[in-house]
């Protein structure tokens, strides 16, 4: 069990977060699982990333079907742009299609800068 609850406090030894930032993690074998060796051990080179509660497939579906109303922007936390997109009906379709392509190309994501939630 090497996970930590989401908080603003550094966890797993991470002081900064993002691709290419690593720290050591202290892991513990779960109860009921037999193991040879210590039940608590250090795992090196654990990548320091934070994950949002936003899922990529949900963002794509919202952008495809409700993007002209800015619902995709609201979902991802870009509320100001969402209102603007809603009032202009997706920039008469231009911003709607642009946002869809930006999502598919990975250039547009959650506003807080965190990674997509893994959905499996």
N, C-alpha and C positions, 0 to 999 in steps of 0.2 A: 504494500500500500504506500505508494510514493506520491500521492496527491495531497494538495493542501487546499483549504477553503479560500475562495477569492476574497481578498481584502486589499487595502492600500498599503499594508505593512509588507516589507520584503519577506519572501518565503523561499525556502530551499537554498538560502545563501545568495539569492539574486538581489543585487542593488539596482541594476538596470535591466530592461527587458527588450527583446527583439531578436531577430535572426543574427546569429554569430556571437551571441552573448551566452556564456556558459558558467555553470557553478556546480559544486558538489551537492548531492542530495543524500540525506539520511533515510534509509528505507527499513521497514520492519516487515518480517514475514507474518502473514495473517494467522490468527488462532486456528487450530485444527489442521494446519498444513505442516507435515513433517519435513524437516530439512536437516542436512548435515552441515555443521558449522554454526556461526553466530546467527541469532534471529534478527539482530539489528546490524546493518552494514552500510557502508558508504558507496554510492554510485557516482563516479566522476563524469564530467562533461555532460551534465544535464542541461539542455537548452532552456534558457529563460524566456518564456513566452507567456502572455496572458491571453485567455480566450474570452470572447464576449458570449452572450446568449443568443447571438444572431446566426442563423443557418443560411448557407449559400443557396440551396435549392428553394427555400422559402422566398428569399430575396428575388430570385429569378422569376418565380411564378408571379409574385406581386408586381414586379416590373413589367412583365409581359402583359398581364391582364388589367392591372390597375395603375400602371405607371403614368398614364396621362392625367391622373388625379393626384399624383405625387405621393401615393401610399407607400411606394418603395422607399422614398426619401424619409418619410416618417418612421418606417420600420427600422431603418438604419441609423436614426438619430439626427438626421439633417433636417430639422423641423422648419427652419427658415426657408430653405430651398423647397421643402415640401409645400409650404403655403404658396410660394411664388409659382411653383409648377402647377398647383391646383387652380390658382386664379387664372392662369394662362392656358389651361387645358394641355399641359405638357409642352408649352411653347409651340402650340399648334402642331404638335407631333414631333417637332425637331428634338427637344430635350428628352422626350419619351424614348425615342429610338437611340439617341446618344447615350442615355443612361443605361439602356439595355446592353449596348455594345461595351460600355465601360465596365459593367459588371462581368460580362463574359470574358473580357480581356484581363480582368483582375486589377483594374486601375481605380476601382471604386468599391468601398467596403464600409464597415461600421465606423461611425463618427468618432468613437473613442480610441481608434487606432489599434484595437485589439484584433486578434486573429478570429477567423470564423470558427464557430462551434463545430466540432466533428460530429456528424450525425449518424454514426453507426454504433 
